[in-house]
């Protein structure tokens, strides 16, 4: 709600957020939020941090997606398990796995380790190819996106735009291995989607 490109757009979004928070407080409207991550993966400006902390203090109920998620003391905790995508993707065509094909997919964000996936196999690796299918970054000129574009070669391909679910289903099931090199993972729709697609996955176990 408050993160925008450009100083003017960002300031306008922050003013709207402040007005919304004041209205909710004056009307006694409770704030219910989803605790998707243990902590924010990306830090914003001091103003953004202050506004989000203000919202945290006013939040009465937190919806968690797994049993391990914690919420601030004095607030209500409601568990709604993360969706599994099984029914959503059940009707899409599947591919036969291609030997040596590795894929990493999802939004291009620094904490997701997209740069690691884009490095690909070493020159001496027997793997014939690596596929890297990624949704578009929040900003098309992000450093992470540029590095992935620069890493493309005959062994690495990248689709740096949003892809249709039917295409994603074909790409995931064509892979011999799904790699999700996240720096921190607490709730991951990408991992659940890959597992429910019966694709072997490599990921870092959270501490």
WOJO-V677300 format. One record per residue. N is the residue number from 1. NEAR is the number of other C-alpha atoms within 8 Angstrom. Layout:
N_NEAR + N_NEAR
This chain:
1_5 + 2_8 + 3_7 + 4_8 + 5_6 + 6_6 + 7_7 + 8_6 + 9_9 + 10_12 + 11_8 + 12_8 + 13_12 + 14_11 + 15_8 + 16_8 + 17_10 + 18_9 + 19_8 + 20_8 + 21_9 + 22_8 + 23_8 + 24_11 + 25_8 + 26_7 + 27_6 + 28_6 + 29_7 + 30_8 + 31_9 + 32_9 + 33_8 + 34_8 + 35_11 + 36_8 + 37_8 + 38_8 + 39_4 + 40_6 + 41_6 + 42_5 + 43_6 + 44_7 + 45_6 + 46_6 + 47_7 + 48_11 + 49_10 + 50_8 + 51_9 + 52_8 + 53_8 + 54_8 + 55_9 + 56_7 + 57_6 + 58_8 + 59_12 + 60_9 + 61_11 + 62_14 + 63_12 + 64_15 + 65_13 + 66_10 + 67_6 + 68_4 + 69_9 + 70_6 + 71_9 + 72_5 + 73_4 + 74_4 + 75_10 + 76_8 + 77_9 + 78_8 + 79_9 + 80_8 + 81_7 + 82_8 + 83_5 + 84_8 + 85_9 + 86_9 + 87_6 + 88_6 + 89_10 + 90_6 + 91_6 + 92_7 + 93_7 + 94_8 + 95_8 + 96_6 + 97_9 + 98_8 + 99_7 + 100_12 + 101_15 + 102_13 + 103_14 + 104_13 + 105_10 + 106_8 + 107_9 + 108_13 + 109_9 + 110_8 + 111_9 + 112_12 + 113_12 + 114_13 + 115_10 + 116_8 + 117_12 + 118_11 + 119_7 + 120_9 + 121_8 + 122_5 + 123_4 + 124_5 + 125_6 + 126_5 + 127_8 + 128_8 + 129_10 + 130_14 + 131_13 + 132_14 + 133_14 + 134_15 + 135_13 + 136_11 + 137_12 + 138_6 + 139_6 + 140_7 + 141_6 + 142_9 + 143_6 + 144_11 + 145_12 + 146_9 + 147_9 + 148_12 + 149_8 + 150_6 + 151_9 + 152_11 + 153_6 + 154_6 + 155_10 + 156_13 + 157_11 + 158_11 + 159_9 + 160_10 + 161_8 + 162_7 + 163_9 + 164_6 + 165_7 + 166_9 + 167_8 + 168_10 + 169_13 + 170_11 + 171_11 + 172_12 + 173_14 + 174_12 + 175_16 + 176_13 + 177_12 + 178_14 + 179_11 + 180_14 + 181_12 + 182_10 + 183_8 + 184_8 + 185_9 + 186_8 + 187_9 + 188_7 + 189_9 + 190_8 + 191_9 + 192_10 + 193_11 + 194_13 + 195_10 + 196_10 + 197_10 + 198_7 + 199_13 + 200_9 + 201_11 + 202_9 + 203_8 + 204_10 + 205_5 + 206_6 + 207_2
